[in-house]
Amino acid sequence: MGLLDELKSAAAQQEQQRMADRQRLAAIEARYQTQLKPIMQRIYRYFSDLQQQMVAAHLEITTDYLLPGLGKLTGLSQSLFKINVDSSENLRELTLQFSAGYGDSRLFTLHSATAAEEARSFFDKYRIRYVDWALRDEKNPDQIIGAKIEAHILLPMVFQFNADVENGLIRLSLLNFNHLGVRRLSYTPEKINDNWLDELGYFLLRKRATLHSREISEESREVLRESVRREQEQREREVQEAIAREEANRANSKPNSFFSKLLK
């Protein structure tokens, strides 16, 4: 094959790859338009209506929350709901932002230097305004035994929905809702119906303690995958051991096996 033929062949392969990529992207876009986009729009309409009804009903939502250094705080008000979308035409990400906290500053007395440091780190991470004063041992003023901290607790919370066009899934990420950190869930489009949305609404309004209890979080899925992988490895080891035993038995049944044993 000459140089020109090699170049033509390389160009043809590149064109085939570009065509395959275009076809793959077209299939992904078609799946988004027919399966995921209607679901994302449905979620948006639901939460827009829910937000309007919450305002009209003057709904008050309160919750308890365990915070670092502060322990369990009760009666935090859940408010300041705001919906953001990345696009009104091709909605792929929807974020419901809100907060839980108190309407004013509260004074906390922490009788532990460790608890005080945990609280400060928490406030700094979430940009919560606070001022603090060291608590010192009366008999040994140089020893700090805790702190008094005045803070305006306002903890950000998020429900974020993403259209995973590659895998054909709706991803839901919950930030700081029942505990600090992120919880991730995945749903196929057909799972998201009126009952699913109502369950999510009740969960958001703190009227239900669990969300879609039959669904498995990404963290739980990973644990299950690891368990399955270990079981598979164990079965493979058992099969290999059985094969090795069988081969050993066949070797021992050969005519010279008796003499081999005697010579050991």
Sequence and secondary structure as in RCSB ss.txt:
>XXXX:A:sequence
MGLLDELKSAAAQQEQQRMADRQRLAAIEARYQTQLKPIMQRIYRYFSDLQQQMVAAHLEITTDYLLPGLGKLTG
LSQSLFKINVDSSENLRELTLQFSAGYGDSRLFTLHSATAAEEARSFFDKYRIRYVDWALRDEKNPDQIIGAKIE
AHILLPMVFQFNADVENGLIRLSLLNFNHLGVRRLSYTPEKINDNWLDELGYFLLRKRATLHSREISEESREVLR
ESVRREQEQREREVQEAIAREEANRANSKPNSFFSKLLK
>XXXX:A:secstr
  HHHHHHHHHHHHHHHHHHHHHHHHHHHHHIIIIIHHHHHHHHHHHHHHHHHHHHTT  EEEEEEETTTEEEEE
EEEEEEEEEES SSS  EEEEEEEEE SS EEEEES HHHHHHHHHHHHHTT  EEEEEEE SS TTSEEEEEEE
E  EEEEEEEEEEETTTTEEEEEEESSSSSSEEEEEE GGG SHHHHHHHHHHHTTS SSS TTS  HHHHHHHH
HHHHHHHHHHHHHHHHHHHHHHHHHHHTSTTHHHHHHH 
